[in-house]
Amino acid sequence: MLGSIIEGNAPCNVVIGIAGDRWVTTVLSFLAMTLATVGGFINVSVDRVFVMPGDKDEPVNWPIAPRLVDLSLVEFRVLRLICSGYSLAKEIIKGYASKYGETISLQAIERTLAKLRNKRLVNGKHSGRALVYEGTQLGRILTC
């Protein structure tokens, strides 16, 4: 939910201050890492992440917000299409051309889907002769 609010205001720069209990700290830390991973694709820049310790007055800066996984632009786009309901490679090709105004071959889509499977961002399940793709929990967090 926080990610969609931030993305709805893109392009923007984000500063994330982390304070509170473990749950809030975990959520905001994960948000920082998610935005570090996909921010370049959605025009969001993480300018600063800091933690406010409970017993000190001075914030502690994160030197860098780590990425959860390395993604190329094509991988991000394909993952986002899968999140939008495109589940077959041929559907993804059509959706890619429609949404991004660029053509992409079946071989390129299949290579991209294999990379996304290796990164554990999508699962493929057989349905007859076709593979039906769906995002994993991490894949959905990054793009849905």
N, C-alpha and C positions, 0 to 999 in steps of 0.2 A: 504494500500500500504506500509506504513512504517513497519507494522508488518511482511509482507511477505519478505521485504528486510532483516529485522533482522533475521527471521527464516531461510532464505537462507544462512546466515552466521553462523548458529548454529553448534556446541556449542559455545556460547559466553556469555560474561558478558556485561551488558548495563548500561550506565550512561545517564540519561535524564536530561538535563538542560532546564528549561522552562523560556522563556522570549518572550516578544512580545505582540501583541494585544490579545483580548479575544478569538478569534477564534483559534489562534495558541496555546494559553494556554489550551484551552479546549481539542484540539486534542492531545496534548502531555500528558496532565493529563490522558485522556482516554487511551492512549497507555500504560502509566505506569501501570494503573489498569488492563488492558487486559493482559499485560505480567506477572503481578503478579498472575493473575488467571491461565493462561495456560503455563507459562514459564517452569515449572517443567516437563511438558509433551513433550516440544519441545527443551529441553536443552538450555534454555535461562534464565539467572539469572539477575534480576534487582539489581545492586549493590548500586545504589544511584539515588535519584531523588531530584532535588533542583530547587528553583524558584529564578530568578534574579529580585528583585523588581526594579521598574523604578527609585525610588528616593534614593536608598541606594546602597552602593558598595558591601556589603557582601551578598553572597547567603544564602537563607533560606532553610535548609534541611527538606525534609519530613521525619518524624520519621519512617514511613513505607508506602509502596505503598499498599493501600487496594485492596482486591480482589473484583471483581464484583459479583461473585457467587462462592460457593464451588462446585468443581467437583471432582469426582473420576476418576481414569484412564479409567475405562470402560465407564463412561459417556462421557468423552472427546473423546474417540475413536468412540463411536456410533454417537456422534454429528458430528465428522469429516467425517464419512461415509455418513451421511445424506447430508452434505455439498457437498460431492463428487457425489451425484446423487442417492444413494441408498435410496429408499423411502418406501419400504415394509419391515416388520419385517423379512420375509424369505430371502429377498435380503440382509438385514443387517447381518444376520447370516452367509451367504455365503461370503460376503465381509469381515467380521471380521476374519473368518478363513483364507481367502486368503491374506489379507493385514497384519494381525498381527500374523499368524501362530498358533493361539489358537482357540479351539472350544468353542462355547458358546451356551447355550440352548435357545429355544424359550421363555421359562419362564423367563430366566435371561434378555433377550432382552426386553420382554414386561415390566418387572419391571423397567428396566433402562429407557425405553421410557416414562413410567408413571412418573418417577422422573424428567426427562427432561421437560415433559409437566408441572409438578408442579412448576418447576423453571422458566417456561416461555421461555425455550430455543428452543422448538419445538412445532409445531401444528400438530394435526392429523385430517385428513378429511376423511370421509367415501367415498369409491369408491366401490359400490357393498357391498360385505361382508368384504372387507379388509379396513384397515386404511392406508392411504397414509400420510407419515410424511414429513414435510419440516421444515427447521430451521426458527426461528423467526429472526427479525433483530439483536437482541443481540446474538443469537446462531450463526448467520453467521459472525458477527464481531469477535467472539471468535475463530472460527475454519476455516473460508473460506479464 
